[in-house]
Amino acid sequence: MRVLVTGASGFIGKNLCVNLARLQEEFTLLRFDVDSPAQALAAYAGQADFVIHLAGVNRPQDPAEFQAGNFDLTRELLSLLRKRGEKVPFVLASSTQAALDNPYGQSKRAAEAEAFAYARDTGAPAYVFRFPGVFGKWCRPFYNSVVATFCHQAARGEPMRVDDPGRELTLLYIDDLMDAVLPLLKGGGPCHRPGADGFCHASPTYTLSLGRLADTLRGFADARAAFSVTGDRADPLVRKLYATFLSYLPEGGFAVPALRHADARGDFAELIKSAHFGQISVSRTVPGITRGQHWHNTKAEKFIVLQGEGVIRFRKLGSGEILSYPVSGERYDIVDIPPGYTHSIQNTGPGELLLLLWAGELFDRENPDTYFEEV
């Protein structure tokens, strides 16, 4: 199937084309954009089996450009499809602002009317979406997306301008948009049959205040600096905002030096921590050294050896019986450390012992719940 995508180099277009490019055996991409030759639109419209029209104008220097970039281009494209006399399916990316009575909204509403007329006159499927604020990777900051701008600023420690913290935003994640549009190419999906209002509706959408958005993104930046995570990761909006935030990190700033604690026994560093799930750390122990020799009342831990050989020993408090668990990076055994057992880990191999460990709660210097006693 030959798929014409207009606005192919834009935010939505790039995400769409990347998804379609993964399915090279099924789809041939015809990309049209602002820098394409003028005659390319007619050439592509003459051979496309499916058209996804994303191109448009939303922040021109002259308001008259709204008409040319939104309505006139849509009318020209649909006129080219009409001349073929075939039922070429057509997707139009409109905006919720089409309901507003301003130059931008008027131009988008006129483009929608052209798409509906094309469907009535030709019998071809026409799928018209009124997208809210779309966010996700590759969206341009300081243009028309507050999420992109705030992510860019939060990732660089720059101030955000929040004039009205209570202002509500309605957002749609780019991958959810893809899930609505891509199935249409195969004649199915949740948007195959438009709603009673004639429009297709991508879901889920999320509503939040501008202040909450700013606070959430600042929280991600602060947590990253503290080697922790914040927000409820069971909340899909939090997960999607966090993924978007990470995509705006400066390309020279992906790596952050860990806080490393080293002595003659080896070293120790925290990977990530959260009040919700505790903390994950990594340690290296030199040959012959034993670490631990302590117990906990409540704190639960899990150990897994990634490299080297060792033995984890346990003794229940008040008992003389010692339990031994040989561990090795060759096996990846996950060993639980129950409260009430003093425990230790000894490097019995010729090289360093590399250990990944999870603690079910954050370390509290005022109440460490860690008590020395030899195994």
Stockholm file with secondary structure:
# STOCKHOLM 1.0

chainA/1-375         MRVLVTGASGFIGKNLCVNLARLQEEFTLLRFDVDSPAQALAAYAGQADFVIHLAGVNRPQDPAEFQAGNFDLTRELLSLLRKRGEKVPFVLASSTQAALDNPYGQSKRAAEAEAFAYARDTGAPAYVFRFPGVFGKWCRPFYNSVVATFCHQAARGEPMRVDDPGRELTLLYIDDLMDAVLPLLKGGGPCHRPGADGFCHASPTYTLSLGRLADTLRGFADARAAFSVTGDRADPLVRKLYATFLSYLPEGGFAVPALRHADARGDFAELIKSAHFGQISVSRTVPGITRGQHWHNTKAEKFIVLQGEGVIRFRKLGSGEILSYPVSGERYDIVDIPPGYTHSIQNTGPGELLLLLWAGELFDRENPDTYFEEV
#=GR chainA/1-375 SS CEEEEETTTSHHHHHHHHHHHTTTTTCEEEEECTTSCTTHHHHHHTTCSEEEECCCCSSCSSTHHHIIIIIIHHHHHHHHHHHHTSCCCEEEEEEGGGGSSSHHHHHHHHHHHHHHHHHHHHCCCEEEEEECEEESTTCCTTTSCHHHHHHHHHHTTCCCCCSCTTCEEEEEEHHHHHHHHGGGGGTCSTTSSCCTTSCBCCSCEEEEEHHHHHHHHHHHHHHHHTTBCCSCTTSHHHHHHHHHHHHTSCTTCSCCCCCEEEETTEEEEEEEEETTTEEEEEEEECTTCEEEEEECSSCCEEEEEEESEEEEEEEETTCCCCEEEEEETTTCCEEEECTTEEEEEEECSSSCEEEEEEESSCCCTTSCCCEECCC
#=GC SS_cons         CEEEEETTTSHHHHHHHHHHHTTTTTCEEEEECTTSCTTHHHHHHTTCSEEEECCCCSSCSSTHHHIIIIIIHHHHHHHHHHHHTSCCCEEEEEEGGGGSSSHHHHHHHHHHHHHHHHHHHHCCCEEEEEECEEESTTCCTTTSCHHHHHHHHHHTTCCCCCSCTTCEEEEEEHHHHHHHHGGGGGTCSTTSSCCTTSCBCCSCEEEEEHHHHHHHHHHHHHHHHTTBCCSCTTSHHHHHHHHHHHHTSCTTCSCCCCCEEEETTEEEEEEEEETTTEEEEEEEECTTCEEEEEECSSCCEEEEEEESEEEEEEEETTCCCCEEEEEETTTCCEEEECTTEEEEEEECSSSCEEEEEEESSCCCTTSCCCEECCC
//
